[in-house]
């Protein structure tokens, strides 16, 4: 019988649903070295909380996250709250000796991210930021190919993360559009993902130059809201200021000499979750498009002239990352968005079983915050900014 670990998850909307699904899949589809028990769901409103616990499969509920930290039977705290709450909960949880999973971005700013990271390192507890796109098999395969030298010396990182859900100027003033709750807009919400992958796949970023733009300056205030990306709610009849960016474009110089471009926006009409990256080296290139998430495009300059061109690798074979466990389906039977969370949380649980460090760690999250902050400063001052080393 494998050891069980009891999980308390704080928050149950979009990310909470994704994490809950991951815990269920791990138990039945890709077992880790320890078995997660969905013990306690934490939220602010008792009625919706109890319904969410029933729907998602949690055993108990609690309306005060501090009570979860006091319980000796809770091993893992999973933070799926709004961004502003990450710091207080994460620091309190690691000081209570709990292993902690935190949604991205780790913190509202670099100072908070460094404080969270220092607290976790002092407490010597397992910690991970859930940059879920590392758990996409095609993305992980691209990382393996780069590490094996298959594209050679990297010259370029190129990425764009495109959504369109707030183009309507009458879309309500959701929490993601409030700097006090979100920290930033498309920058921290979308750009954070690609910054993490660029750090992981290409190397640390040395300096950046960025421009941020807010296209719609004020929006309707809702007296009630469903949260997340939904426009549902009750309009109060008033409008309030949008205090985050709608779009960001940035240039980056990597420490290894590579050149990068990053774009993120919520104003790309027709793009619901359009995200891609391309990495070019002296031996070849890899390209990933999230709308075809089971595929990786690969170009090899050493192919014969008559056979040169981008090839499509369908990343569903037993030799591919995450698929090699044999937990999913036969080759060609694709998996989806939700499985990236399953893979990341599986890795966290396996780190507990193996006694190894979890990745991406809080330190990795702080490195992303360092780049985010340098880009924001660059936009404010209209100059190149060095990224602080973490």
N, C-alpha and C positions, 0 to 999 in steps of 0.2 A: 504494500500500500504506500503510495507516494505521500509525502508530507503535504498538508493543506495550509494555505495562507489565507487569512481573512482580509477582505478588501473593504474599505469605506470610501465611497466615491462622493465628492462634493460637487453638486451641479448635475442636471439631468436633461438639459435641452440638446442641441445639435451634437456637441462633442460627447456629452454624457451618453447619448443613445449609441454613438459609434463605439465608445469604450465598453459599454454594457454588452453590445453584440460581440465584441472581441473576446471578452471573458467567457461568454457562452460557447463560442467556437473553439477556444483553447481547450475547454474541458472535454469537448466531444470530437474535435477534428484534428487538432495538432497538439496533443498533450505536451506540457513542459515538464521539467524536473520536479516542479511543485505544482499543486493543483489549486487554482484560485476559487475561493468561496465568496460569492457576492453577498456579503454579510449586511452592510449598512449603507443606505442611500441618504444623503444629507441635502436638504433644501430649506428655503425660507417659509414656504406656505404649505401647511400641513395637508390640505385637501389635494391639491395637484401633486404633491410629493408622494402621498400614498398611492394615488393612481399610477404615477410613473413607476413606483417600486413594483406594483403589480404587473404593469405592462412589460417592464424591462427585466424582471426576474430577481429583484433584490429581496432579501429576507426581512430586513427591518428598516425603519426610518428614524430620522432625528432632525430637528430643526435648528440645532446649534452645533456647528462643526467642532467647537471646543470640547464638547462631550465625547466626540469620536476619538479625540486624542487622549482622553483620560482612560479609555478602555484598554485593558491589557490584552484582550482577545483580538484587537485590530492590529494587523501587521503592516498593511500598505494603505497609504492615503493617496487617492487619485484625485487630482485637482482639475475640475472641468468648469471652473467659474469664469466670470468676467475677468478681464486682465488685471484690473486694479486690486483684486483680492488675492492674487497669486502670492505676493510677497509675505503678507501677514500669515497666511495659512501655511505656506511652505516652510518658513523659518520656525514657526511653532511646531510643525509636524516633525522636522528633523531633530529639534531639541527634545521632543518627546520620544525619540529613538525609532520613529517610524520610517520605513522605506517610502519614498515619495515619487510618484509620477505626476508631472505637471504639463498641462497643455501649453502650446506655444502662443505668443512669445513668452519666454520665462518671466519677464518683468516689464514694467512700464518704461523703464529707462536703465541706463548702464549702471548707475550707482546702486539701484535696487538689485539688479542682477548679480553684481559683485557681492553684495551683502548676503543674498540667498546662497550663492555658491560657497562663500566662506563658512556660513553656518553649517552647510551640508558636509563640507570637508572636515570641519572641526568635530562634528558628531559622528563621522565615519559611517554613514548610512548609505544604502543604495539610493541613487537618484537618477532620474531620466526626464528629459524634455521630449514630449511626444511629437517630434518632427516626423509625421507619419509617412511622408513620401519616401523616406529612406527604406520603408518596408514594401515598396512596389518592386516586384521581381525584376522588371526591365531596368529600373533605375539602379538596383543593386548589381545587375549584370554589367551595366555601363561602368560602374565603379571598379568591378573586378577586371574588366578589360583595360581600363586605364592603368590600374596597378600592375598589370602584366606587361605593360609597355606596348599594347597593340595599336595605340594611336600615336605613340612616341612622345616627343616633347610637346607640351601643350602651349599653343599660341593664344587661343580664344575661348572664353566662356561667353555665351550669348543666350539670354533668356527673356521671356515675357510671360506674365501671368495676367490674364484678361478676363474680366467679368463685366456685367452690364446692369446689375440689379438696382442701382440708384440713379439711373439716368433721369427718370421722372422727377422733376423738381418738387412734386408733391408727395414723394415717398417720405414717410415719417422720420422724425429725428430719433432713430434707434440708438441703442447704447454704443454701437460700433462707430457712430459718428460723433461721439462725445470724447474729447481728449482725456477728461478726468476719469473715465471708465475704461477706455480702450488704449490710451497712450498715443496711438497714431491710427491712420486709416488704412488705405491699401498698402501703405509702407510696411507697417508691423504685422498686418493680417496676411498679406499675400507675399510681399517681398521677403519676409522672414524665411519662408520655405526655401526660396531659391538661394538666398544667402547661405543658409545652412548647407545646402547641397554643394554650392560652389566651394565653401570652406572644406567640405569633406572630400570632394572629388578632384579639385584642382589645387587647393592649398590656401593658406591664409592670405587675406587681402591687406595690402599695405596702405593704400590711400584711395580716396573717392572724390568724385565731383557729381553733385546731384541737383535736380530741380524737382520741387514738389508743387502741386497745384490743387486748389479747391475750386471747382467749377460752380457749384451751387452753395451759396453762402448761408442760407437759412432754410429750414424745413418745418413742416407741421409738427407740433408737440402732441403726443398722445397721452391721455390720462390713464390708459391701460395699454399694455403691449404684450405680444406673445414672445418677444425676444428674437434672437437669431437673425435670419435673413428675411423674415416674414414682414409684410406690410399690414398684417391684420392687427386690429386694435380699435380703440375709441379715440377719435380726433377731438382735442380740446378746443379747437378753433384758433389757437395761437400758433405762432412760429418762433423757433429759437435758432441760435447760431450754430452752424456746423463748425466744429473746432479741430477737425482732422483733415488730412489730405484726401483728395479723391484719386490722385494719380501721382506717380513718381517715375522718373527716368534717371538713371545714374551710370556713370563710367567708373571703372575700377581698375587699379593697377595691383596685380598680385605680387607677392614677394618673390615668386619664382620667375617673374618677368612676363607672365601672361597678361593679356588685356581682356577686360570683361565689360559687358553691358547688361543692365538690369532694367526691366520695365514692369510696372504693376499699375493696374487701373481698374476702377469699377465703372468706367464709362466707355467700354468697347462694345458697341451695339452688336448684338448677335452672339456674343461670347458669354456663355453661362459659367463655365469654369475652364476656359481655354488656357492651357499652360504648356509651355515647351521649353526645352533647353537644347543647345547644340554646343559641342566641344570639338575644336579643331586642333590637330597636332601635325607634326611633320611626317607621320606615317599614315594618318587617316583621321576619321571623324566618327563621332557618335551623335545621334539625334534622337530625342524622346519627345513624344506628343501625348499629353495625358488623355486626349480624346481617343487615342488608340493605345491604351495603357498596357496592353499585353505585348506590344511590339517595340523593338529597338531597331533603329536604322544605323547601319554600320558601313563605312566606306574604307577600303584598304588600298592605299596607293601602290602596294606591292603586288596586287593582282595583275595578271597579264593584261596588256592594253585592250584586247578584244573583250575582256570580261569586267572591265572597270565600271563602277557605278554603285550607288547605294543599294545594299541588300536589306531585306526585312527579316529580322530574327523574331520568330514567334516564341516568346519566352514562357513556354509551358512544359518544357521537357524536364525529365528527372535530373538532369545535370545542372539545371538553373537554380539560382538562389531562391530559397524558401520552398521551391517545388521539390527539391531533393529530399525533403523530409517524407515524401510519399503521402502527405496528409490530404492533398487536394485531389484533383481529378486526372484522368488520363491525358496525355499530350493533346493539345489543340482545344481542350475544354477550358475556356478562359475563366479568370477570376476577376473580382471587381474592386471598387474603391474601398469598401469596408474591410477587405482583407489586409490592407496596408496597416490598419490599426491592430488587427490580430497579430501580424508579424512583429510589430514593434513591442506590444505588450508581452507577447511570447518571449521575445528576447530579454525583456526585463525580468520576467519570472525565471528564465533559464539562468540569468546572472545570479539570482538568489540561490538557485540549486548548485551552481558551479563555484560560487564564491568569487566570481570575477566582477570587474567593473561593468556597470551598465552603460550603454551608449545609445543615442547621444546623451551625454551627462549635462548637469547644470552648467558645468564649465563650457561645454559646447554651446549651450543656450546663451551664456554671457558673451561669448565671442560673437554671436549673431547680434546681440544688443549693442555691442561695440561698433559693429558696422552700421547698424540702423542709426545709431546716434551720430556717427561721423557723417553719414549722408544728410541727416537733418541739419547739422551745423553747416555743412557745405552749402545747402540750399539757402539757409538764412544769410550766410556771409558771402555767398557767390564766389567761393574759392575752393581749391582742393584742400581736403582735410585728411590727416593721418588717422589711421584706425588704431585705437589704444590696444596694446598687447594684453592678453588675458592669460 
